[in-house]
Amino acid sequence: MRRVLILCAIFVFAGGAGLSAGDKKIRILLIGKDRDHAFGTHEYMSECELLAKCLKQTGGIDTVVSNGWPKETPRDIKAIVLYTARGGNVLFHGPAKKDVDELLKGGAGLTAIHWSTDADDKIGDLWLNTLGGWFNPKFSKLNTRVAHLQQADPASPICRGWKEYDLRDEYYLFLKFAPSARPVLKVDIDKKEHTVAWTYERPESKGGRSFGIVLGHFHSNFGEKPFRQALVNGILWTAHVDVPAGGAPCDITPKDLELPPDTRKKK
């Protein structure tokens, strides 16, 4: 009888622990914006929705997608993803600067994709020390071409589950980097090696991690699994989620890649 009671107690305890763990979600906030480029490029909101779908394939992940920073900052945000224009300005020039400061200093992860790696001169140093890298047209250059995307750090969690491949993109070159930023993806363009993605552990935060990647100009690139794999791996890494050896799940369907009609008035 005593043995049965002990087994029942163990079962109840284990079951209760499982429920508690399952109830605790890791919430990731993805920030996009309205279209500001040609159709099929910089499809901010569509890409944020697509990435949200991929992220939720990892157990325990919850996502919030917003057009611009939400009027009310969601609670319990563990990571922020920016796919928008001038991400540094969105965070530090916007009305939610106080909330952003609290989140980042508290250890929330940060991912900046493509144009989101940009910020104006007024906050350049702050942005550099937050993201670990800084794109700005005053000292950086754009180069649209097919290049061979290589793993600068094959041991990085961002590089799990995919191999090197050719990718046509609008590459941002000649960025500024914090001394402790670690290159994870690179390309060779005109016989010069360029870092196009990096990780950074923010020193003035409670374990805050940042991931920057300058790729993502063309919507079609999000249909490439190795490209999605690196993005999803990186976002999860910033949220302190263990990335599986084979990479995080990131499956999509052709329907997921369909874009809404372009309703903007032609100039």
C-alpha positions in Angstrom: 0.0 0.0 0.0 2.8 2.4 0.9 4.5 1.6 -2.4 1.4 2.4 -4.3 1.0 5.8 -2.5 4.6 6.7 -3.3 4.1 5.8 -6.9 1.0 7.9 -7.1 2.7 10.8 -5.5 5.5 10.6 -8.0 3.1 10.5 -10.8 1.1 13.5 -9.6 4.4 15.5 -9.0 5.7 14.6 -12.5 2.4 15.4 -14.1 2.1 18.7 -12.3 5.7 19.7 -13.3 4.9 18.9 -16.9 1.8 21.1 -16.9 3.8 24.0 -15.3 6.6 23.7 -17.9 4.1 23.5 -20.7 2.2 26.6 -19.5 5.4 28.7 -19.6 5.8 30.1 -23.1 8.8 31.9 -24.5 7.3 34.9 -26.2 9.0 36.5 -29.2 7.9 39.8 -30.7 8.4 40.4 -34.4 8.2 43.9 -35.7 7.5 44.7 -39.4 6.0 47.7 -41.2 4.1 48.6 -44.3 5.7 48.1 -47.7 8.2 50.8 -48.8 10.0 48.9 -51.7 9.2 47.3 -55.0 6.8 44.3 -54.8 8.6 41.2 -53.8 11.3 43.0 -51.9 11.3 44.2 -48.2 8.0 42.3 -47.7 8.2 43.1 -44.0 4.9 41.9 -42.6 4.7 38.8 -44.8 8.2 37.7 -43.7 7.4 38.4 -40.0 4.3 36.2 -40.3 6.3 33.5 -42.1 9.1 33.5 -39.5 6.4 33.4 -36.7 5.0 30.2 -38.2 8.5 28.7 -38.3 9.3 29.7 -34.8 6.1 28.1 -33.4 7.2 24.8 -34.8 9.6 24.7 -31.8 7.7 23.6 -28.7 7.0 26.3 -26.1 7.4 29.3 -28.4 4.7 32.0 -28.6 4.9 34.8 -31.1 3.4 38.3 -31.5 3.6 40.0 -34.9 3.2 43.8 -35.0 3.2 46.5 -37.7 5.5 48.9 -35.9 6.1 48.7 -32.2 2.8 47.8 -30.4 0.8 50.6 -28.7 1.1 48.5 -25.6 4.2 46.4 -25.1 3.3 42.8 -24.7 4.3 41.2 -21.4 7.0 38.6 -20.9 8.9 39.3 -24.2 12.0 37.1 -24.3 13.2 38.2 -27.7 12.6 40.9 -30.3 12.9 40.4 -34.1 13.2 43.4 -36.4 12.5 43.2 -40.1 11.7 46.8 -40.8 13.5 50.1 -41.9 16.3 51.4 -39.7 15.8 49.1 -36.7 17.9 51.1 -34.4 15.5 54.1 -34.9 12.4 52.0 -34.3 13.8 50.9 -30.9 15.5 54.0 -29.6 13.7 56.9 -31.3 10.2 55.5 -30.8 7.7 56.1 -28.1 8.5 52.8 -26.4 12.2 53.6 -25.7 11.7 53.1 -22.0 10.1 49.6 -22.5 12.9 48.7 -25.0 15.6 49.8 -22.6 14.1 47.6 -19.8 13.7 44.6 -22.1 17.2 44.7 -23.5 18.9 45.5 -20.2 16.8 42.6 -18.7 18.3 40.2 -21.2 15.8 40.0 -24.0 17.2 38.7 -27.2 17.5 40.9 -30.3 17.6 40.0 -34.0 17.9 42.5 -36.8 17.3 41.5 -40.4 18.5 43.4 -43.5 17.6 47.1 -43.4 16.9 46.7 -39.7 20.6 46.6 -39.1 20.6 50.4 -39.9 20.4 53.3 -37.5 21.1 57.1 -37.9 24.2 58.8 -36.6 22.6 60.1 -33.4 22.3 56.6 -32.0 25.1 54.9 -33.9 27.3 54.1 -31.0 24.3 52.9 -28.9 23.1 50.7 -31.8 26.6 49.3 -32.3 26.8 48.4 -28.6 23.3 46.8 -28.7 23.4 44.8 -32.0 27.1 44.3 -32.2 27.1 45.5 -35.8 26.0 48.7 -37.6 25.0 49.2 -41.3 24.8 52.8 -42.4 24.9 54.1 -46.1 27.4 56.8 -45.1 30.1 54.2 -44.6 28.6 51.0 -46.0 27.8 49.9 -49.5 25.1 47.8 -51.3 25.9 45.1 -53.7 23.2 43.0 -55.4 24.5 39.8 -56.9 24.7 36.0 -56.5 27.4 35.1 -53.9 28.5 32.0 -52.1 27.2 32.1 -48.6 29.7 30.5 -46.2 29.8 29.5 -42.6 32.3 31.7 -40.8 31.8 29.8 -37.6 30.5 26.2 -38.3 30.3 25.5 -34.6 27.8 28.3 -34.0 24.1 27.2 -33.4 23.1 29.5 -36.3 24.9 27.1 -38.7 23.1 23.9 -37.6 21.1 22.0 -40.2 22.3 23.7 -43.4 25.3 23.8 -45.7 26.9 26.5 -47.8 25.0 27.6 -50.9 24.7 30.4 -53.5 22.3 33.2 -52.8 21.2 36.2 -54.8 20.6 39.1 -52.4 21.3 42.8 -51.8 24.5 42.4 -49.7 25.4 45.1 -47.2 29.1 45.5 -47.1 31.7 47.5 -44.9 29.7 47.5 -41.7 31.1 48.6 -38.3 31.4 45.9 -35.7 31.9 45.8 -31.9 35.2 44.2 -30.9 33.4 41.2 -29.4 31.0 40.5 -32.2 31.5 37.1 -33.7 31.1 36.5 -37.5 28.9 33.5 -38.4 28.2 34.0 -42.1 30.4 35.5 -44.7 30.8 36.0 -48.5 33.7 36.8 -50.8 32.9 39.7 -53.1 35.5 41.2 -55.5 38.2 39.2 -53.8 37.4 40.6 -50.3 35.8 38.7 -47.4 32.7 40.3 -45.8 30.8 39.4 -42.7 27.1 39.3 -43.4 25.8 37.8 -40.2 27.1 37.9 -36.6 26.3 37.1 -33.0 27.0 39.4 -30.0 26.6 38.9 -26.3 25.7 42.3 -24.8 28.0 43.1 -21.9 25.7 45.6 -20.1 22.6 43.3 -19.8 21.5 40.2 -18.0 22.7 37.6 -20.6 21.4 39.5 -23.5 22.2 38.1 -27.0 22.0 39.8 -30.3 22.0 38.4 -33.9 22.4 40.6 -36.9 22.1 39.5 -40.6 22.1 41.8 -43.6 20.4 39.4 -45.9 16.7 39.3 -46.7 16.1 41.8 -49.5 14.2 39.4 -51.8 11.0 37.7 -50.7 12.0 34.6 -52.7 15.0 34.0 -50.4 12.6 33.1 -47.6 11.6 30.2 -49.7 15.1 28.8 -49.4 15.3 26.4 -46.5 19.0 27.1 -45.6 18.2 30.8 -45.5 15.2 30.3 -43.2 17.1 27.8 -41.1 19.8 30.3 -40.2 17.2 33.0 -39.4 15.2 30.7 -37.1 18.3 29.2 -35.5 19.5 32.7 -34.8 16.3 34.0 -33.3 16.0 31.1 -31.0 19.6 31.4 -29.9 18.9 35.0 -28.8 15.9 33.7 -26.8 18.3 31.2 -25.0 16.5 28.3 -26.7 18.7 25.3 -27.4 19.0 24.8 -31.2 18.8 21.1 -32.2 21.9 19.6 -33.8 20.0 19.3 -37.1 18.7 22.9 -36.9 15.3 24.2 -35.7 12.2 23.2 -37.6 11.2 25.8 -40.3 8.8 24.0 -42.7 6.6 26.1 -44.9 4.2 25.4 -47.8 3.9 27.2 -51.2 0.8 28.9 -49.8 2.9 30.5 -47.1 5.0 32.3 -49.7 2.1 33.9 -51.5 2.1 37.7 -51.1 -1.0 39.9 -50.7 -1.8 42.1 -53.7 0.1 45.4 -53.9 -2.6 48.0 -53.3 -0.3 51.0 -53.3 -1.1 53.8 -55.7 1.4 54.0 -58.5 3.3 57.3 -58.7 
